[in-house]
Amino acid sequence: MDWQVQYRRGRTEQLAMFPSPETAIENACRLIDDGYEVFGIGTGALADSIEPEQIARIYAMWARAKPPFRG
């Protein structure tokens, strides 16, 4: 079952599909880093999605765990 990430930047809403919840969540976190608003992660309708508060908690954990940029 594919997982979807619903996001927007400005007025444009987008939908991206991923093969697993892990890849969907990782890509959602990357989108947040890039300045997009992620408002849904799930397998179906937005009503069945991970709640925005949960997305924020997941992102906070992801941000703490990622290695610092090394140039």
PQR file with spaces between the fields and no chain letter, atoms N, CA, C, O and H, PARSE charges and radii, in Angstrom:
ATOM       1  N    MET     1       0.830   -1.165    0.000 -0.4000 1.5000
ATOM       2  CA   MET     1       0.000    0.000    0.000 -0.0000 2.0000
ATOM       3  C    MET     1       0.886    1.245    0.000  0.5500 1.7000
ATOM       4  O    MET     1       1.789    1.370    0.828 -0.5500 1.4000
ATOM       5  N    ASP     2       0.629    2.152   -0.920 -0.4000 1.5000
ATOM       6  CA   ASP     2       1.411    3.386   -1.003 -0.0000 2.0000
ATOM       7  C    ASP     2       1.020    4.368    0.088  0.5500 1.7000
ATOM       8  O    ASP     2      -0.138    4.437    0.500 -0.5500 1.4000
ATOM       9  H    ASP     2      -0.104    2.050   -1.592  0.4000 1.0000
ATOM      10  N    TRP     3       2.000    5.119    0.543 -0.4000 1.5000
ATOM      11  CA   TRP     3       1.795    6.184    1.515 -0.0000 2.0000
ATOM      12  C    TRP     3       1.915    7.509    0.788  0.5500 1.7000
ATOM      13  O    TRP     3       2.724    7.653   -0.129 -0.5500 1.4000
ATOM      14  H    TRP     3       2.941    5.063    0.209  0.4000 1.0000
ATOM      15  N    GLN     4       1.125    8.455    1.190 -0.4000 1.5000
ATOM      16  CA   GLN     4       1.157    9.760    0.537 -0.0000 2.0000
ATOM      17  C    GLN     4       1.555   10.843    1.521  0.5500 1.7000
ATOM      18  O    GLN     4       1.304   10.752    2.722 -0.5500 1.4000
ATOM      19  H    GLN     4       0.468    8.338    1.934  0.4000 1.0000
ATOM      20  N    VAL     5       2.185   11.874    0.968 -0.4000 1.5000
ATOM      21  CA   VAL     5       2.529   13.072    1.727 -0.0000 2.0000
ATOM      22  C    VAL     5       1.848   14.229    1.013  0.5500 1.7000
ATOM      23  O    VAL     5       2.063   14.455   -0.178 -0.5500 1.4000
ATOM      24  H    VAL     5       2.388   11.948   -0.008  0.4000 1.0000
ATOM      25  N    GLN     6       1.028   14.956    1.754 -0.4000 1.5000
ATOM      26  CA   GLN     6       0.348   16.119    1.218 -0.0000 2.0000
ATOM      27  C    GLN     6       1.040   17.357    1.776  0.5500 1.7000
ATOM      28  O    GLN     6       1.231   17.487    2.985 -0.5500 1.4000
ATOM      29  H    GLN     6       0.853   14.773    2.721  0.4000 1.0000
ATOM      30  N    TYR     7       1.410   18.260    0.879 -0.4000 1.5000
ATOM      31  CA   TYR     7       2.155   19.436    1.309 -0.0000 2.0000
ATOM      32  C    TYR     7       1.822   20.621    0.422  0.5500 1.7000
ATOM      33  O    TYR     7       1.252   20.477   -0.659 -0.5500 1.4000
ATOM      34  H    TYR     7       1.255   18.155   -0.104  0.4000 1.0000
ATOM      35  N    ARG     8       2.198   21.809    0.915 -0.4000 1.5000
ATOM      36  CA   ARG     8       1.967   23.016    0.128 -0.0000 2.0000
ATOM      37  C    ARG     8       3.064   24.023    0.403  0.5500 1.7000
ATOM      38  O    ARG     8       3.706   24.029    1.453 -0.5500 1.4000
ATOM      39  H    ARG     8       2.661   21.926    1.794  0.4000 1.0000
ATOM      40  N    ARG     9       3.243   24.854   -0.569 -0.4000 1.5000
ATOM      41  CA   ARG     9       4.095   26.033   -0.424 -0.0000 2.0000
ATOM      42  C    ARG     9       3.336   27.149   -1.111  0.5500 1.7000
ATOM      43  O    ARG     9       3.084   27.091   -2.314 -0.5500 1.4000
ATOM      44  H    ARG     9       2.722   24.850   -1.422  0.4000 1.0000
ATOM      45  N    GLY    10       2.973   28.160   -0.349 -0.4000 1.5000
ATOM      46  CA   GLY    10       2.097   29.188   -0.892 -0.0000 2.0000
ATOM      47  C    GLY    10       0.710   28.606   -1.075  0.5500 1.7000
ATOM      48  O    GLY    10       0.152   28.014   -0.151 -0.5500 1.4000
ATOM      49  H    GLY    10       3.178   28.207    0.628  0.4000 1.0000
ATOM      50  N    ARG    11       0.157   28.771   -2.256 -0.4000 1.5000
ATOM      51  CA   ARG    11      -1.194   28.276   -2.524 -0.0000 2.0000
ATOM      52  C    ARG    11      -1.218   26.956   -3.267  0.5500 1.7000
ATOM      53  O    ARG    11      -2.292   26.406   -3.510 -0.5500 1.4000
ATOM      54  H    ARG    11       0.611   29.251   -3.006  0.4000 1.0000
ATOM      55  N    THR    12      -0.061   26.439   -3.630 -0.4000 1.5000
ATOM      56  CA   THR    12       0.005   25.218   -4.425 -0.0000 2.0000
ATOM      57  C    THR    12       0.078   23.988   -3.523  0.5500 1.7000
ATOM      58  O    THR    12       1.014   23.834   -2.740 -0.5500 1.4000
ATOM      59  H    THR    12       0.811   26.886   -3.432  0.4000 1.0000
ATOM      60  N    GLU    13      -0.923   23.117   -3.645 -0.4000 1.5000
ATOM      61  CA   GLU    13      -0.921   21.864   -2.892 -0.0000 2.0000
ATOM      62  C    GLU    13      -0.376   20.744   -3.777  0.5500 1.7000
ATOM      63  O    GLU    13      -0.673   20.677   -4.970 -0.5500 1.4000
ATOM      64  H    GLU    13      -1.684   23.243   -4.281  0.4000 1.0000
ATOM      65  N    GLN    14       0.420   19.875   -3.177 -0.4000 1.5000
ATOM      66  CA   GLN    14       1.042   18.775   -3.892 -0.0000 2.0000
ATOM      67  C    GLN    14       0.787   17.469   -3.159  0.5500 1.7000
ATOM      68  O    GLN    14       0.479   17.455   -1.967 -0.5500 1.4000
ATOM      69  H    GLN    14       0.661   19.930   -2.208  0.4000 1.0000
ATOM      70  N    LEU    15       0.921   16.380   -3.891 -0.4000 1.5000
ATOM      71  CA   LEU    15       0.774   15.041   -3.332 -0.0000 2.0000
ATOM      72  C    LEU    15       1.927   14.201   -3.857  0.5500 1.7000
ATOM      73  O    LEU    15       2.133   14.122   -5.068 -0.5500 1.4000
ATOM      74  H    LEU    15       1.171   16.392   -4.859  0.4000 1.0000
ATOM      75  N    ALA    16       2.678   13.575   -2.964 -0.4000 1.5000
ATOM      76  CA   ALA    16       3.776   12.690   -3.350 -0.0000 2.0000
ATOM      77  C    ALA    16       3.491   11.309   -2.780  0.5500 1.7000
ATOM      78  O    ALA    16       2.995   11.184   -1.660 -0.5500 1.4000
ATOM      79  H    ALA    16       2.510   13.639   -1.980  0.4000 1.0000
ATOM      80  N    MET    17       3.805   10.276   -3.546 -0.4000 1.5000
ATOM      81  CA   MET    17       3.541    8.900   -3.138 -0.0000 2.0000
ATOM      82  C    MET    17       4.851    8.183   -2.817  0.5500 1.7000
ATOM      83  O    MET    17       5.869    8.396   -3.477 -0.5500 1.4000
ATOM      84  H    MET    17       4.208   10.377   -4.455  0.4000 1.0000
ATOM      85  N    PHE    18       4.807    7.321   -1.781 -0.4000 1.5000
ATOM      86  CA   PHE    18       5.983    6.574   -1.341 -0.0000 2.0000
ATOM      87  C    PHE    18       5.587    5.141   -1.002  0.5500 1.7000
ATOM      88  O    PHE    18       4.438    4.889   -0.638 -0.5500 1.4000
ATOM      89  H    PHE    18       3.981    7.148   -1.244  0.4000 1.0000
ATOM      90  N    PRO    19       6.528    4.194   -1.117 -0.5600 1.5000
ATOM      91  CA   PRO    19       6.197    2.785   -0.923  0.2800 2.0000
ATOM      92  C    PRO    19       6.056    2.339    0.528  0.5500 1.7000
ATOM      93  O    PRO    19       5.529    1.256    0.783 -0.5500 1.4000
ATOM      94  N    SER    20       6.512    3.145    1.486 -0.4000 1.5000
ATOM      95  CA   SER    20       6.454    2.720    2.888 -0.0000 2.0000
ATOM      96  C    SER    20       6.266    3.935    3.791  0.5500 1.7000
ATOM      97  O    SER    20       6.545    5.062    3.384 -0.5500 1.4000
ATOM      98  H    SER    20       6.940    4.025    1.279  0.4000 1.0000
ATOM      99  N    PRO    21       5.794    3.708    5.020 -0.5600 1.5000
ATOM     100  CA   PRO    21       5.645    4.839    5.940  0.2800 2.0000
ATOM     101  C    PRO    21       6.985    5.489    6.274  0.5500 1.7000
ATOM     102  O    PRO    21       7.057    6.703    6.465 -0.5500 1.4000
ATOM     103  N    GLU    22       8.035    4.695    6.344 -0.4000 1.5000
ATOM     104  CA   GLU    22       9.358    5.246    6.669 -0.0000 2.0000
ATOM     105  C    GLU    22       9.829    6.233    5.608  0.5500 1.7000
ATOM     106  O    GLU    22      10.307    7.319    5.938 -0.5500 1.4000
ATOM     107  H    GLU    22       7.977    3.709    6.189  0.4000 1.0000
ATOM     108  N    THR    23       9.696    5.861    4.336 -0.4000 1.5000
ATOM     109  CA   THR    23      10.142    6.782    3.274 -0.0000 2.0000
ATOM     110  C    THR    23       9.229    7.999    3.196  0.5500 1.7000
ATOM     111  O    THR    23       9.694    9.099    2.898 -0.5500 1.4000
ATOM     112  H    THR    23       9.309    4.979    4.069  0.4000 1.0000
ATOM     113  N    ALA    24       7.938    7.819    3.458 -0.4000 1.5000
ATOM     114  CA   ALA    24       7.021    8.960    3.451 -0.0000 2.0000
ATOM     115  C    ALA    24       7.390    9.947    4.552  0.5500 1.7000
ATOM     116  O    ALA    24       7.437   11.153    4.313 -0.5500 1.4000
ATOM     117  H    ALA    24       7.560    6.925    3.700  0.4000 1.0000
ATOM     118  N    ILE    25       7.651    9.446    5.744 -0.4000 1.5000
ATOM     119  CA   ILE    25       7.986   10.327    6.871 -0.0000 2.0000
ATOM     120  C    ILE    25       9.323   11.016    6.639  0.5500 1.7000
ATOM     121  O    ILE    25       9.453   12.213    6.899 -0.5500 1.4000
ATOM     122  H    ILE    25       7.613    8.466    5.938  0.4000 1.0000
ATOM     123  N    GLU    26      10.311   10.286    6.158 -0.4000 1.5000
ATOM     124  CA   GLU    26      11.616   10.905    5.893 -0.0000 2.0000
ATOM     125  C    GLU    26      11.493   12.005    4.845  0.5500 1.7000
ATOM     126  O    GLU    26      12.064   13.083    5.008 -0.5500 1.4000
ATOM     127  H    GLU    26      10.205    9.314    5.947  0.4000 1.0000
ATOM     128  N    ASN    27      10.759   11.743    3.780 -0.4000 1.5000
ATOM     129  CA   ASN    27      10.579   12.755    2.750 -0.0000 2.0000
ATOM     130  C    ASN    27       9.750   13.931    3.241  0.5500 1.7000
ATOM     131  O    ASN    27       9.999   15.067    2.837 -0.5500 1.4000
ATOM     132  H    ASN    27      10.295   10.867    3.648  0.4000 1.0000
ATOM     133  N    ALA    28       8.775   13.688    4.099 -0.4000 1.5000
ATOM     134  CA   ALA    28       8.004   14.778    4.686 -0.0000 2.0000
ATOM     135  C    ALA    28       8.919   15.689    5.507  0.5500 1.7000
ATOM     136  O    ALA    28       8.796   16.912    5.441 -0.5500 1.4000
ATOM     137  H    ALA    28       8.572   12.766    4.428  0.4000 1.0000
ATOM     138  N    CYS    29       9.820   15.109    6.266 -0.4000 1.5000
ATOM     139  CA   CYS    29      10.764   15.898    7.068 -0.0000 2.0000
ATOM     140  C    CYS    29      11.677   16.725    6.164  0.5500 1.7000
ATOM     141  O    CYS    29      11.976   17.879    6.472 -0.5500 1.4000
ATOM     142  H    CYS    29       9.920   14.115    6.320  0.4000 1.0000
ATOM     143  N    ARG    30      12.112   16.148    5.070 -0.4000 1.5000
ATOM     144  CA   ARG    30      12.950   16.898    4.120 -0.0000 2.0000
ATOM     145  C    ARG    30      12.169   18.066    3.505  0.5500 1.7000
ATOM     146  O    ARG    30      12.715   19.152    3.308 -0.5500 1.4000
ATOM     147  H    ARG    30      11.869   15.211    4.820  0.4000 1.0000
ATOM     148  N    LEU    31      10.888   17.829    3.205 -0.4000 1.5000
ATOM     149  CA   LEU    31      10.054   18.908    2.669 -0.0000 2.0000
ATOM     150  C    LEU    31       9.919   20.049    3.679  0.5500 1.7000
ATOM     151  O    LEU    31       9.983   21.221    3.309 -0.5500 1.4000
ATOM     152  H    LEU    31      10.445   16.947    3.364  0.4000 1.0000
ATOM     153  N    ILE    32       9.734   19.703    4.948 -0.4000 1.5000
ATOM     154  CA   ILE    32       9.643   20.728    5.989 -0.0000 2.0000
ATOM     155  C    ILE    32      10.945   21.516    6.048  0.5500 1.7000
ATOM     156  O    ILE    32      10.919   22.742    6.157 -0.5500 1.4000
ATOM     157  H    ILE    32       9.682   18.751    5.249  0.4000 1.0000
ATOM     158  N    ASP    33      12.079   20.830    5.976 -0.4000 1.5000
ATOM     159  CA   ASP    33      13.381   21.506    5.949 -0.0000 2.0000
ATOM     160  C    ASP    33      13.488   22.475    4.782  0.5500 1.7000
ATOM     161  O    ASP    33      14.121   23.525    4.893 -0.5500 1.4000
ATOM     162  H    ASP    33      12.099   19.834    5.888  0.4000 1.0000
ATOM     163  N    ASP    34      12.870   22.121    3.665 -0.4000 1.5000
ATOM     164  CA   ASP    34      12.930   22.954    2.457 -0.0000 2.0000
ATOM     165  C    ASP    34      11.881   24.071    2.460  0.5500 1.7000
ATOM     166  O    ASP    34      11.761   24.812    1.484 -0.5500 1.4000
ATOM     167  H    ASP    34      12.356   21.268    3.574  0.4000 1.0000
ATOM     168  N    GLY    35      11.127   24.192    3.549 -0.4000 1.5000
ATOM     169  CA   GLY    35      10.197   25.294    3.677 -0.0000 2.0000
ATOM     170  C    GLY    35       8.762   25.001    3.272  0.5500 1.7000
ATOM     171  O    GLY    35       7.947   25.921    3.195 -0.5500 1.4000
ATOM     172  H    GLY    35      11.224   23.590    4.342  0.4000 1.0000
ATOM     173  N    TYR    36       8.438   23.748    3.014 -0.4000 1.5000
ATOM     174  CA   TYR    36       7.066   23.384    2.660 -0.0000 2.0000
ATOM     175  C    TYR    36       6.255   23.104    3.922  0.5500 1.7000
ATOM     176  O    TYR    36       6.808   22.728    4.955 -0.5500 1.4000
ATOM     177  H    TYR    36       9.101   23.001    3.077  0.4000 1.0000
ATOM     178  N    GLU    37       4.948   23.289    3.830 -0.4000 1.5000
ATOM     179  CA   GLU    37       4.040   22.950    4.920 -0.0000 2.0000
ATOM     180  C    GLU    37       3.478   21.560    4.652  0.5500 1.7000
ATOM     181  O    GLU    37       2.711   21.374    3.707 -0.5500 1.4000
ATOM     182  H    GLU    37       4.498   23.595    2.990  0.4000 1.0000
ATOM     183  N    VAL    38       3.844   20.600    5.457 -0.4000 1.5000
ATOM     184  CA   VAL    38       3.311   19.239    5.330 -0.0000 2.0000
ATOM     185  C    VAL    38       2.065   19.173    6.194  0.5500 1.7000
ATOM     186  O    VAL    38       2.121   19.423    7.399 -0.5500 1.4000
ATOM     187  H    VAL    38       4.467   20.750    6.225  0.4000 1.0000
ATOM     188  N    PHE    39       0.932   18.835    5.572 -0.4000 1.5000
ATOM     189  CA   PHE    39      -0.317   18.806    6.331 -0.0000 2.0000
ATOM     190  C    PHE    39      -0.981   17.448    6.326  0.5500 1.7000
ATOM     191  O    PHE    39      -2.067   17.292    6.883 -0.5500 1.4000
ATOM     192  H    PHE    39       0.887   18.632    4.594  0.4000 1.0000
ATOM     193  N    GLY    40      -0.351   16.461    5.708 -0.4000 1.5000
ATOM     194  CA   GLY    40      -0.914   15.126    5.740 -0.0000 2.0000
ATOM     195  C    GLY    40       0.097   14.058    5.363  0.5500 1.7000
ATOM     196  O    GLY    40       0.861   14.217    4.411 -0.5500 1.4000
ATOM     197  H    GLY    40       0.531   16.588    5.256  0.4000 1.0000
ATOM     198  N    ILE    41       0.094   12.973    6.115 -0.4000 1.5000
ATOM     199  CA   ILE    41       0.889   11.781    5.807 -0.0000 2.0000
ATOM     200  C    ILE    41      -0.019   10.597    6.096  0.5500 1.7000
ATOM     201  O    ILE    41      -0.524   10.466    7.211 -0.5500 1.4000
ATOM     202  H    ILE    41      -0.527   12.843    6.888  0.4000 1.0000
ATOM     203  N    GLY    42      -0.234    9.743    5.120 -0.4000 1.5000
ATOM     204  CA   GLY    42      -1.111    8.600    5.353 -0.0000 2.0000
ATOM     205  C    GLY    42      -1.315    7.760    4.108  0.5500 1.7000
ATOM     206  O    GLY    42      -0.575    7.878    3.131 -0.5500 1.4000
ATOM     207  H    GLY    42       0.176    9.850    4.214  0.4000 1.0000
ATOM     208  N    THR    43      -2.326    6.914    4.158 -0.4000 1.5000
ATOM     209  CA   THR    43      -2.589    6.002    3.048 -0.0000 2.0000
ATOM     210  C    THR    43      -3.884    6.320    2.320  0.5500 1.7000
ATOM     211  O    THR    43      -4.214    5.669    1.328 -0.5500 1.4000
ATOM     212  H    THR    43      -2.928    6.818    4.951  0.4000 1.0000
ATOM     213  N    GLY    44      -4.613    7.307    2.798 -0.4000 1.5000
ATOM     214  CA   GLY    44      -5.896    7.600    2.175 -0.0000 2.0000
ATOM     215  C    GLY    44      -6.267    9.052    2.319  0.5500 1.7000
ATOM     216  O    GLY    44      -5.439    9.948    2.159 -0.5500 1.4000
ATOM     217  H    GLY    44      -4.344    7.835    3.603  0.4000 1.0000
ATOM     218  N    ALA    45      -7.519    9.265    2.623 -0.4000 1.5000
ATOM     219  CA   ALA    45      -8.045   10.624    2.731 -0.0000 2.0000
ATOM     220  C    ALA    45      -7.346   11.395    3.848  0.5500 1.7000
ATOM     221  O    ALA    45      -6.801   10.801    4.778 -0.5500 1.4000
ATOM     222  H    ALA    45      -8.192    8.537    2.753  0.4000 1.0000
ATOM     223  N    LEU    46      -7.369   12.713    3.748 -0.4000 1.5000
ATOM     224  CA   LEU    46      -6.734   13.564    4.752 -0.0000 2.0000
ATOM     225  C    LEU    46      -7.288   13.281    6.150  0.5500 1.7000
ATOM     226  O    LEU    46      -6.570   13.428    7.140 -0.5500 1.4000
ATOM     227  H    LEU    46      -7.811   13.196    2.992  0.4000 1.0000
ATOM     228  N    ALA    47      -8.534   12.885    6.237 -0.4000 1.5000
ATOM     229  CA   ALA    47      -9.126   12.560    7.534 -0.0000 2.0000
ATOM     230  C    ALA    47      -8.453   11.357    8.188  0.5500 1.7000
ATOM     231  O    ALA    47      -8.513   11.214    9.410 -0.5500 1.4000
ATOM     232  H    ALA    47      -9.117   12.766    5.434  0.4000 1.0000
ATOM     233  N    ASP    48      -7.813   10.490    7.403 -0.4000 1.5000
ATOM     234  CA   ASP    48      -7.108    9.313    7.921 -0.0000 2.0000
ATOM     235  C    ASP    48      -5.617    9.562    8.101  0.5500 1.7000
ATOM     236  O    ASP    48      -4.859    8.623    8.343 -0.5500 1.4000
ATOM     237  H    ASP    48      -7.764   10.606    6.411  0.4000 1.0000
ATOM     238  N    SER    49      -5.199   10.781    7.988 -0.4000 1.5000
ATOM     239  CA   SER    49      -3.789   11.151    8.000 -0.0000 2.0000
ATOM     240  C    SER    49      -3.252   11.263    9.416  0.5500 1.7000
ATOM     241  O    SER    49      -4.014   11.354   10.379 -0.5500 1.4000
ATOM     242  H    SER    49      -5.815   11.544    7.791  0.4000 1.0000
ATOM     243  N    ILE    50      -1.928   11.256    9.529 -0.4000 1.5000
ATOM     244  CA   ILE    50      -1.255   11.580   10.782 -0.0000 2.0000
ATOM     245  C    ILE    50      -1.561   13.046   11.085  0.5500 1.7000
ATOM     246  O    ILE    50      -1.458   13.897   10.202 -0.5500 1.4000
ATOM     247  H    ILE    50      -1.309   11.182    8.746  0.4000 1.0000
ATOM     248  N    GLU    51      -1.931   13.339   12.308 -0.4000 1.5000
ATOM     249  CA   GLU    51      -2.318   14.695   12.714 -0.0000 2.0000
ATOM     250  C    GLU    51      -1.127   15.663   12.628  0.5500 1.7000
ATOM     251  O    GLU    51       0.018   15.245   12.799 -0.5500 1.4000
ATOM     252  H    GLU    51      -2.015   12.648   13.026  0.4000 1.0000
ATOM     253  N    PRO    52      -1.387   16.947   12.365 -0.5600 1.5000
ATOM     254  CA   PRO    52      -0.304   17.940   12.285  0.2800 2.0000
ATOM     255  C    PRO    52       0.579   17.982   13.531  0.5500 1.7000
ATOM     256  O    PRO    52       1.789   18.180   13.421 -0.5500 1.4000
ATOM     257  N    GLU    53      -0.012   17.796   14.714 -0.4000 1.5000
ATOM     258  CA   GLU    53       0.797   17.799   15.944 -0.0000 2.0000
ATOM     259  C    GLU    53       1.766   16.620   15.953  0.5500 1.7000
ATOM     260  O    GLU    53       2.908   16.756   16.391 -0.5500 1.4000
ATOM     261  H    GLU    53      -0.995   17.635   14.803  0.4000 1.0000
ATOM     262  N    GLN    54       1.316   15.471   15.475 -0.4000 1.5000
ATOM     263  CA   GLN    54       2.185   14.299   15.402 -0.0000 2.0000
ATOM     264  C    GLN    54       3.283   14.521   14.364  0.5500 1.7000
ATOM     265  O    GLN    54       4.431   14.135   14.582 -0.5500 1.4000
ATOM     266  H    GLN    54       0.387   15.360   15.119  0.4000 1.0000
ATOM     267  N    ILE    55       2.937   15.139   13.239 -0.4000 1.5000
ATOM     268  CA   ILE    55       3.945   15.451   12.217 -0.0000 2.0000
ATOM     269  C    ILE    55       5.018   16.352   12.823  0.5500 1.7000
ATOM     270  O    ILE    55       6.207   16.142   12.584 -0.5500 1.4000
ATOM     271  H    ILE    55       2.004   15.453   13.062  0.4000 1.0000
ATOM     272  N    ALA    56       4.614   17.346   13.597 -0.4000 1.5000
ATOM     273  CA   ALA    56       5.569   18.256   14.241 -0.0000 2.0000
ATOM     274  C    ALA    56       6.478   17.516   15.212  0.5500 1.7000
ATOM     275  O    ALA    56       7.678   17.787   15.257 -0.5500 1.4000
ATOM     276  H    ALA    56       3.647   17.517   13.791  0.4000 1.0000
ATOM     277  N    ARG    57       5.926   16.582   15.993 -0.4000 1.5000
ATOM     278  CA   ARG    57       6.753   15.790   16.927 -0.0000 2.0000
ATOM     279  C    ARG    57       7.732   14.902   16.174  0.5500 1.7000
ATOM     280  O    ARG    57       8.897   14.798   16.558 -0.5500 1.4000
ATOM     281  H    ARG    57       4.951   16.361   15.956  0.4000 1.0000
ATOM     282  N    ILE    58       7.271   14.264   15.109 -0.4000 1.5000
ATOM     283  CA   ILE    58       8.149   13.405   14.297 -0.0000 2.0000
ATOM     284  C    ILE    58       9.268   14.240   13.702  0.5500 1.7000
ATOM     285  O    ILE    58      10.430   13.835   13.725 -0.5500 1.4000
ATOM     286  H    ILE    58       6.325   14.348   14.797  0.4000 1.0000
ATOM     287  N    TYR    59       8.924   15.402   13.171 -0.4000 1.5000
ATOM     288  CA   TYR    59       9.947   16.270   12.574 -0.0000 2.0000
ATOM     289  C    TYR    59      10.972   16.701   13.623  0.5500 1.7000
ATOM     290  O    TYR    59      12.169   16.714   13.338 -0.5500 1.4000
ATOM     291  H    TYR    59       7.980   15.731   13.152  0.4000 1.0000
ATOM     292  N    ALA    60      10.525   17.051   14.824 -0.4000 1.5000
ATOM     293  CA   ALA    60      11.452   17.472   15.879 -0.0000 2.0000
ATOM     294  C    ALA    60      12.442   16.358   16.213  0.5500 1.7000
ATOM     295  O    ALA    60      13.628   16.623   16.410 -0.5500 1.4000
ATOM     296  H    ALA    60       9.552   17.040   15.055  0.4000 1.0000
ATOM     297  N    MET    61      11.965   15.121   16.278 -0.4000 1.5000
ATOM     298  CA   MET    61      12.874   13.986   16.536 -0.0000 2.0000
ATOM     299  C    MET    61      13.839   13.808   15.383  0.5500 1.7000
ATOM     300  O    MET    61      15.029   13.572   15.596 -0.5500 1.4000
ATOM     301  H    MET    61      11.002   14.907   16.118  0.4000 1.0000
ATOM     302  N    TRP    62      13.335   13.919   14.157 -0.4000 1.5000
ATOM     303  CA   TRP    62      14.168   13.749   12.959 -0.0000 2.0000
ATOM     304  C    TRP    62      15.242   14.831   12.904  0.5500 1.7000
ATOM     305  O    TRP    62      16.401   14.545   12.603 -0.5500 1.4000
ATOM     306  H    TRP    62      12.368   14.111   13.984  0.4000 1.0000
ATOM     307  N    ALA    63      14.859   16.070   13.193 -0.4000 1.5000
ATOM     308  CA   ALA    63      15.807   17.181   13.148 -0.0000 2.0000
ATOM     309  C    ALA    63      16.920   17.009   14.182  0.5500 1.7000
ATOM     310  O    ALA    63      18.075   17.340   13.913 -0.5500 1.4000
ATOM     311  H    ALA    63      13.918   16.302   13.438  0.4000 1.0000
ATOM     312  N    ARG    64      16.577   16.491   15.365 -0.4000 1.5000
ATOM     313  CA   ARG    64      17.602   16.268   16.396 -0.0000 2.0000
ATOM     314  C    ARG    64      18.548   15.135   16.012  0.5500 1.7000
ATOM     315  O    ARG    64      19.724   15.161   16.375 -0.5500 1.4000
ATOM     316  H    ARG    64      15.639   16.221   15.583  0.4000 1.0000
ATOM     317  N    ALA    65      18.047   14.145   15.284 -0.4000 1.5000
ATOM     318  CA   ALA    65      18.845   12.961   14.975 -0.0000 2.0000
ATOM     319  C    ALA    65      19.726   13.114   13.737  0.5500 1.7000
ATOM     320  O    ALA    65      20.715   12.395   13.591 -0.5500 1.4000
ATOM     321  H    ALA    65      17.091   14.125   14.990  0.4000 1.0000
ATOM     322  N    LYS    66      19.380   14.041   12.845 -0.4000 1.5000
ATOM     323  CA   LYS    66      20.160   14.152   11.611 -0.0000 2.0000
ATOM     324  C    LYS    66      21.518   14.759   11.904  0.5500 1.7000
ATOM     325  O    LYS    66      21.643   15.624   12.771 -0.5500 1.4000
ATOM     326  H    LYS    66      18.577   14.625   12.963  0.4000 1.0000
ATOM     327  N    PRO    67      22.531   14.309   11.187 -0.5600 1.5000
ATOM     328  CA   PRO    67      23.888   14.831   11.427  0.2800 2.0000
ATOM     329  C    PRO    67      24.001   16.279   10.972  0.5500 1.7000
ATOM     330  O    PRO    67      23.305   16.690   10.044 -0.5500 1.4000
ATOM     331  N    PRO    68      24.869   17.059   11.612 -0.5600 1.5000
ATOM     332  CA   PRO    68      25.050   18.454   11.184  0.2800 2.0000
ATOM     333  C    PRO    68      25.694   18.507    9.795  0.5500 1.7000
ATOM     334  O    PRO    68      26.418   17.597    9.391 -0.5500 1.4000
ATOM     335  N    PHE    69      25.413   19.585    9.088 -0.4000 1.5000
ATOM     336  CA   PHE    69      25.970   19.761    7.739 -0.0000 2.0000
ATOM     337  C    PHE    69      27.491   19.910    7.802  0.5500 1.7000
ATOM     338  O    PHE    69      28.033   20.674    8.601 -0.5500 1.4000
ATOM     339  H    PHE    69      24.825   20.324    9.416  0.4000 1.0000
ATOM     340  N    ARG    70      28.129   19.180    6.962 -0.4000 1.5000
ATOM     341  CA   ARG    70      29.596   19.288    6.865 -0.0000 2.0000
ATOM     342  C    ARG    70      29.950   19.613    5.428  0.5500 1.7000
ATOM     343  O    ARG    70      29.664   18.829    4.522 -0.5500 1.4000
ATOM     344  H    ARG    70      27.688   18.560    6.314  0.4000 1.0000
ATOM     345  N    GLY    71      30.566   20.755    5.213 -0.4000 1.5000
ATOM     346  CA   GLY    71      30.842   21.215    3.857 -0.0000 2.0000
ATOM     347  C    GLY    71      32.230   21.005    3.403  0.5500 1.7000
ATOM     348  O    GLY    71      32.570   21.357    2.274 -0.5500 1.4000
ATOM     349  H    GLY    71      30.799   21.391    5.949  0.4000 1.0000
